[in-house]
């Protein structure tokens, strides 16, 4: 059993501390052996410090200086040992001796901890730990600093070259750099391991001069050199796919290295260097290789494109290299489809091929480029670049019309929905959305008024999708048509409850009331035709019913669009035909006069020859009953040219009394007659003029809106043209066309040239 040492002066106290504990600690850290002190040595040493510190400040200061000088002496001794080592042994010796220093500091802190509780706090001095780290920096690390940095860089370079054996050493040294920058350090012992931590829960550090100096002055330049050398070597010795995989592998390994031993504050800086020199600096050259990005697109190497994107997205500026190759690839594929004239003529072949290409590119962007907005944008622009002609808009409208009439027959709701989405997908890429709008309005009007649409619900669904994509104004007429159909159903239901029960003269009479502003009606369909009494009274009956409910409105009959069922009593089977009203009236004339010229029939009906010409053609050549197109197989016979199948107003026609047809019900409605080249040119000219009128109206409205919003501001000619081009998306407005409409607005006194500057415009309020 030992007794507490009785200490009367500071000199004796220091001797007792040496005897009780400090000499043993120094012996241990120097030679690895600890003297056989008594079990109470630590407590005795602690008690000595406490008792002497309680005497006064002078004793406390003496003990404080003794603590520092003991640690400093040992550190200087360590430096002398390391300075004798070779460069190759420097790191190992540095790590070993730093461990010994930390061991000494830990025990010295425990023995002298009473000073921290009272003396250093009261005198606003640095803590024991802060002093220990300061001494370590000044008398060891600072003297070896540059050599340590160089050796660490050398070890990291070996690690980057796949020699991971040096990783524990790197981790230890960088941890030492981290520790000696702590502003409020505390040294602890856990699991027989001594380490430094911030004294507070949150890390409180200085401006990390050692780590920053190592990174900024040594490691940054080393990283740049390594990345440059690796990039240059790989780009000249590897194919494009090999280069991509090599860099992805290296960057993954670099990420592991960073997470293991490099301060997170440097991660983004290191990544920026690697990405710049491994990706950015070589992206262009990589694309130009025989196995580069254009080759990957043309040979559909999607997995390689996927890996390329995974690498390039790390350096976003380099994505332009991929999209630069992507756009021409899409345009080339699209133009290849357009070059096949047989395909482009038939919307049922042409549009599905474009849809297939669009789906393929959508899938490519999704699978290889993660639906990245930049690739979505370039894809859509690429389609727009080759879909510039109005032909694409017209054929897409034709295909939509085909689907609505017959194409969706037998399809499931899911298939219909997918097809509509595909159509909208192509619609987004059109440059001539205005042409699509005009064509679709016309075709929708035709099929709805003729009840040729398979489903009004599908029509509504399509309108809803267009509305979502192009806005309510774009589908205004289409929605109005659907509203007319809904209203008309209610009107007919009410008409069936009228006095005639909807059966005037015993005839089942069906009427469609439509608003003239929404529907596209051929003028020929509105021409007047003389009706027999039993039919004219039907019209009068409905007019009386309707105008009583809607006074002030006016009805115009489109008799050219009328259809009816005719029963042929002179035939053995009394067949029934679905025919147009002009066909029925023509047959009534022939029944009365047996033989007439087409001109005479037209005269008797009070209409133009052109009004009934196509209907006469349908009575002979409709494939429903005459698939071979034989003149003698028609409902009527005539003196027309059998080879050209053309009718003249002087041709005589009569009812074919020997007419036979295997079906009980057949169709005589006329098919579209092939137009002559002159008629086609005339139609195209009319459509072009109509389109231009719409474009001019849109341009003038846009220009007026822009100028009205800029009252009091200066609007230059160039700015106005550029702004109008940006705001118009229904068609691609050309500068000359915009300029022409600016002049028209000036003529209309809506805008004027500025008096101060003739190159500027003002709005006339």
Buried (B, 14 or more C-beta within 10 A) or exposed (E): EEEEBEBEEBEBBBBBBBBBBBEBBBEBBBEEEEEEBEEBBBBBBBBBBBBBBEBEEEBBBBBBEBBBEBBBEBBEBBBEEBEEBEEEEBBEBBBBBBBBBBBBBBBBBBBBBBBBEEBBEEEEBBBBBBBBBBBBBEBBBEBBBEBBBBBBBBBBBBBBEEEBEBBEBBBBBBBBBBBBBBBBBBBEEEEEEBBBBBBEEEEEBEEBEBBBBBBEEBBBEBBBEBBBEBBBEBBEEBBBBEBBBBBBEBBEBBBEBBEBBBBEEBBEBBBBBBBBBBBBBBBEBBBEBEBBBBBBBEEEBBEBBBBBBBBBBBBEEBBBBBBBBBBEBBBEBBEEBBEEEEBBEBBBBBBBBBBEBBEEBBEBBEBBBEEBEBBBEBBBBBBBBBBEEBBBBBBBBBBBBBBBBEBBEEBEEEEBBBBBEBBBBBBEBBBBBBBBBBBBBBBBBBBBBEEEBBEBEBBBBBBEBBBEBBEEEBBBBBBBBBEBBEEBEEBBEEBEEBEBEBEBEEBEBBBBBBEEEBBBBEEBBBBEBEBEEEBEBBBEBBBEBBEEEEEEEEEEBBBBBBBBEBEBEEBEEEBBBBBBBBBBBBBBBBEEEEBBBBBBBBBBBEBEBEBBBBBBBBBBBBEBBBEEEEBEBBBBBBBBEEEEBEBBBEBBBBBBEEBEBEEEEBBBBBEEBEEEEEEEEEEEEEBEEEBEEBBBEBBBEBBBEBBEEBEEEEBEBEBBBEBBBEEBBBBBBEEEBBEEBBEBBBEEEBBEBBEEEEEBBBBBE
